[in-house]
Amino acid sequence: MELGLREVKKQETRQLISDHATRLFLEQGFEETTIAQVAEAARVAKKTVTNYFARKEDLVLDHQEEFVATLAAAVSSREPGESALAALRRAFEAAVAAKDPVVGFAGLEFTRMIAESPTLSACLRGLHRRRERALADALADAAGSLRSDITVRTAAAVLGAVHHSLFERIEELTLAGRPDDEIAETVAAEARKAFDLLEPALGNYAVTPATS
């Protein structure tokens, strides 16, 4: 379905604002840059910026809903006979191979900007918590359990923690100046160890029925 001219224009304006905001944040720092400066750089009204981005941090972390949904989506789309753990492992391996920004491959400048900003760091922690809650809901559906089930909550907490740890590992290696190819190779090996630790407890949890 093709977008109408009005919708295309809105997307172009949103992208324009985001691009100028990112440039200014990288040059000046997130905390030091104002919404007014972003509006001036994008040649739009300050109200236009806030109409598209409710919070200043939304200008940086503008794919929040995609990030929050990633783990839940991997569980919901698991293959016949595949456990939730196996689906998450497979999805993470593919994301690392693709050097996907969603798992942490954001580049040195962008990663440093996040790390140096208390506001952005706090926002990112909140996104990890939201992602864990979304994963819990998906696990409950996959296992046919209540969302209040302690097994569901525990599994989501453990699986969310592993992904959070691996995300932070990618950030750590990025800030150390390691090239993406080396980071991907290192994290792929470390992820295998991390997921292997979970196999005894979760290897047979939330398995999709095999097709006949």
C-alpha positions, -999 to 999 in steps of 0.1 A, spaced: 0 0 0 14 33 -11 16 62 13 -3 94 5 15 126 -1 6 140 33 20 109 51 52 109 30 57 146 39 53 138 76 78 110 75 103 132 56 98 159 83 103 135 111 135 121 95 148 156 89 143 166 125 159 133 137 189 137 115 196 173 126 191 163 163 215 134 160 241 156 144 238 183 171 238 157 199 270 141 186 286 175 182 275 192 214 264 164 237 228 154 244 224 172 277 239 205 263 216 206 232 182 222 234 150 215 215 151 251 203 185 244 187 172 213 170 142 232 156 164 260 143 187 235 126 158 217 110 141 250 101 109 241 118 90 254 147 98 242 182 63 229 185 68 209 154 97 190 170 76 182 201 47 171 180 68 145 164 89 137 194 72 140 228 105 138 248 139 150 240 154 114 243 129 102 217 150 121 192 179 98 198 161 65 207 136 68 179 131 30 173 120 23 209 89 2 200 110 -20 177 135 -26 204 109 -34 230 92 -59 207 123 -79 195 124 -107 221 87 -112 222 86 -113 184 113 -140 184 93 -162 208 60 -156 189 76 -166 156 95 -197 168 96 -227 144 78 -260 149 95 -280 176 115 -250 187 117 -238 223 116 -201 233 153 -203 242 163 -218 209 143 -191 190 159 -163 210 193 -178 205 188 -181 168 174 -145 165 204 -131 185 229 -149 164 214 -135 132 213 -100 147 250 -102 156 259 -115 122 241 -86 107 256 -62 132 221 -49 140 219 -17 160 190 -32 179 215 -55 197 240 -28 203 259 -21 171 255 17 171 290 29 163 315 45 186 302 81 185 266 72 191 274 47 218 297 72 236 269 98 234 245 73 252 271 63 278 279 99 286 243 110 291 226 102 324 192 108 307 198 85 278 214 58 299 183 58 322 160 58 292 178 28 278 176 9 310 139 16 310 136 1 275 153 -31 286 127 -34 314 99 -28 290 114 -54 266 115 -80 295 78 -73 303 69 -78 266 89 -110 266 70 -122 297 37 -117 279 49 -136 249 62 -165 270 29 -167 289 11 -171 256 37 -196 243 35 -217 274 -2 -214 279 3 -199 313 -11 -169 332 10 -137 330 13 -138 368 29 -173 367 62 -171 386 78 -195 360 69 -171 332 83 -141 352 115 -159 361 121 -172 326 116 -137 312 139 -122 338 167 -146 331 164 -144 293 161 -106 295 191 -104 317 212 -124 292 202 -102 264 209 -71 285 243 -84 294 252 -91 258 240 -57 248 262 -41 274 291 -62 262 288 -49 227 287 -14 241 318 -20 262 338 -34 232 325 -5 210 337 21 235 371 3 237 374 11 200 371 -25 187 360 -29 151 325 -43 145 338 -75 129 359 -83 159 330 -74 183 307 -97 164 331 -126 165 338 -121 202 301 -116 212 290 -146 191 313 -169 210 303 -154 244 266 -156 235 270 -193 229 284 -198 264 256 -176 279 228 -194 262 244 -228 269 241 -219 306 203 -217 303 198 -249 284 194 -272 314 166 -250 328 149 -236 297 159 -259 268 124 -275 268 104 -245 279 76 -231 256 83 -255 228 61 -251 197 43 -284 188 60 -301 159 39 -303 127 29 -337 115 
